Amino acid sequence: MLIHTAIEQKLLNAFEPVFLEVINESGNHNVPAGSESHFKVVIVTPAFDGMRLLQRHRAVNAIVAEELAEKIHALALHTYTPSEWYEYYAEKPPASPKCFGGSKTDKALF
């Protein structure tokens, strides 16, 4: 199963979101074509009501812990309650930051 699909299915089952978008952003980074290493998740669910941002991120990370431990290099999380989503972001979710374009062998960046 593709990592993208696994993330999506796990989050759908765990949170029953009103909106979920899992985007493979690996192509924006210095990785081989077809990689599944960098993802952006936008998830909107009533399950986040009353939770602080850190609690939401921990909840999502716990669901995709296997993928984070073994396969994913970066996971950008955008976690909202339905009221937050419709008030601030429904028309345009926040963009992910640009990649620096370096690699582990580029000592100038690390």
SVG drawing of the C-alpha trace seen along z (x, -y; Angstrom):
<svg xmlns="http://www.w3.org/2000/svg" viewBox="-18 -34 48 36">
<polyline fill="none" stroke="black" stroke-width="0.4" points="0.0,0.0 1.2,-3.5 2.2,-5.6 -0.2,-8.3 -3.1,-5.9 -2.1,-4.4 -2.0,-7.8 -5.3,-8.8 -7.1,-5.6 -5.7,-5.7 -6.8,-9.3 -10.2,-8.7 -10.8,-5.8 -9.5,-7.5 -10.9,-11.0 -13.9,-10.8 -12.9,-14.2 -15.3,-16.6 -12.3,-17.5 -9.0,-15.6 -6.3,-16.3 -3.1,-14.3 -0.6,-15.8 2.7,-14.1 5.1,-17.1 8.2,-15.0 8.5,-16.4 9.3,-19.8 12.4,-18.4 15.7,-16.9 14.6,-13.3 14.4,-10.8 11.3,-11.1 8.4,-9.0 9.4,-9.3 7.0,-9.3 8.9,-11.0 7.4,-14.5 3.7,-15.0 1.3,-17.7 -1.9,-16.8 -4.9,-19.2 -7.5,-17.6 -10.7,-19.2 -12.6,-17.2 -14.9,-17.8 -12.6,-15.5 -10.2,-18.4 -12.7,-20.5 -11.2,-21.5 -7.7,-20.3 -4.7,-22.6 -2.5,-22.5 0.1,-20.3 -2.5,-17.8 -3.9,-17.7 -0.5,-17.1 0.3,-14.4 -3.0,-12.7 -2.3,-12.7 1.3,-11.6 0.2,-8.7 -2.1,-7.4 0.6,-7.5 3.5,-6.5 4.5,-3.5 4.9,-5.6 6.7,-8.3 9.1,-5.8 10.0,-4.0 9.1,-5.8 8.3,-9.5 11.0,-12.2 8.7,-15.2 5.0,-15.6 3.5,-19.1 0.3,-19.1 -2.6,-21.6 -5.2,-20.5 -8.5,-22.4 -11.9,-22.2 -14.8,-22.7 -15.4,-26.3 -11.7,-27.2 -11.7,-25.8 -14.8,-27.6 -13.8,-30.9 -10.2,-31.1 -9.0,-28.6 -11.8,-26.9 -10.9,-28.7 -7.2,-28.5 -5.3,-26.2 -1.8,-27.5 1.0,-26.7 3.9,-24.6 7.4,-26.3 9.7,-26.0 12.5,-23.4 16.0,-24.7 17.1,-22.4 20.1,-21.0 21.0,-17.5 22.8,-15.9 26.0,-16.1 25.6,-19.9 27.6,-21.0 26.7,-24.7 23.1,-24.1 23.7,-21.9"/>
</svg>
